[in-house]
Amino acid sequence: MVDPPTVIVVHPRERRSKCTVEALRERPGFVFWKFPRTGPEPLDGYLRLGLGGPPLSPEERGRGLLVLDGTWRLAGKMQPQFDDLPVYSLHEWQTAYPRDSKLFTDPAGGLATIEAIFAAYVQMGRDPAGLLDGYFWREQFLEQNADLLQKLRSDA
């Protein structure tokens, strides 16, 4: 079974030098759109990763995944364009990405985009191999979430 491509919508103010998903641009199965533009890929059967929806599970594996990439404040501005997609959320993963904003606070459970994609793939039963290869805080993220990873893999 071939999973639909993951669509990552990047806010134009997101700095590519700090972007945690930059390495995925060369990887098959990922499509990047620069907000507010959309690509030619239809979003029929897609879901949006966000807060407040039911948790992702292997039942959603065959659906497409759309992820908004930007600060929490910028992602909130992109969200209305994709309100027609059902929202699914993640379990309580712990971020390893250092936060340093003095103006805004991230929501509880806020993850770096690459962490969120990895977590979504695990919860959906997709193969996350190699997703974190270029992520500087990979080992810390995996260590902090080892118990949750073990539980999700044993439940599958």
N, C-alpha and C positions, 0 to 999 in steps of 0.2 A: 504494500500500500504506500503510495506516495502522498505525503502530506502537502496541503496547499502552502504556497510560500508565505512566510511571515512578512507582513508589511510594517515597516518602521517609518512613521511620519515624524520628520525632524523639523523643529522650529528653526526659522532662519537665524535667530539670535543665539542658537546653541553653537558654542565654539567647538569646531572639529578637533582642536588640539586637546580638549578635555572630554570629548565624546567617548563613552565606554563601548559603543557598538561599532566604532570605525572599522575594526578588523572584519566585521561581518559583511562589509561592502563587496568583498571579493569572494564571498562564500555562496555557493548555490543554495537556493531556498530562501533567500532574503531579498526583498525589494525595498528600495528607499524612495520616499516621496518627500519633497521639500514643501512644507506648509506655506501657503494655503493650496498649492497645486496638488492634484491627485494624478495618479498614473493610469494607464489603460486597464489595469487589472480590476475586474469586477469584484465587489465585496459581498456578493451573494454567499451566504453560509458562513460569513466571518463573525467573529466576536471581538470585542475590545477589552483589553486588559485595563482594569481600573479598580477603584475602591468602591465597596458597598454592594457588589454583586455576589452571587453564589460562588463558592470556591470552584476553581477549575478541577476537573477530574478526567480520568481516561475516557469518559463518555464523550468528551469534546474533542478527542484526538483528531478526528477527520475534518474538523472545522478550521477555517483560516484564522490566524491570529493577527490583530492589528495592535500596534504599540505606539504610544505617543512618546516622543523623545524630546525632552527639554526640562528646564527646572519645573518644579511643581506649579509655580505661578504661570509659566508659559504654557505648560500642558493644559492647565485649566482654561486657557484662552483658545486652545485648539479643540477641546472636547466638543463644543456645540456642533461643529461640522460633522461629527461622527456619532451624534446622539441616537441615530437610528439603529446602531449596532448594539446588540445586547452586551452588557458589561458583566465580566467575570473577574473574580479577585483571587488573590493568593493566600495561602496559609501564612502564619506568622514567621516569616523568614527574617533573619537579622542581617542588616547591611554591614559590609566591611568598608564601604566608601566613606572617607572622611568628609564630614560636613563642616563648612566654615562660613556660612552666611550669617551676617550680623543683623540683617534686615528681616529675613523671613525664616520661619521654622517649617521643617518638613513634617508631613503627617506621620503618625506612628506607623511603623511598618514600611516607611518609604525606602525604596531600594534604588540603586543605580540601575539604569536601563538594562545593562547586560546581566545584572543579577536577576532582574525581573523576568527577562526572557528565559534564562536558565531555569528559574523556579517554575515558570509556566510550562516549559517543556517537560520537566520532571513530573509535575502534577497531571499533565495531559498524557503521560506515558510515551512521549516522544524521546528520541535519543539526544541527550544534551552533550554528547562527546565533542570535545574541541571548542565548545562555545566560550569557555573561560580562558582559553589558551593565551590570549593576548591581554588579559586583565591583570593588572598589577597586584590587586588585592585578592587574587584567586584563592590562595591557600588559606588566608584568614577567613574568607567567606565560607569556604567548604568546611573548615574547622568549626566555625561558629554555628553552622547548620547541620553538623554531622548527625545529630539525633533525629532531626526532622527528615533528613534525606533517608536515613535507615528505615524510619517508620513508613515513609511514602513508598519506598521500594519494596518493603515486605508486604504492604497492603495491596500492591499491584498484582 
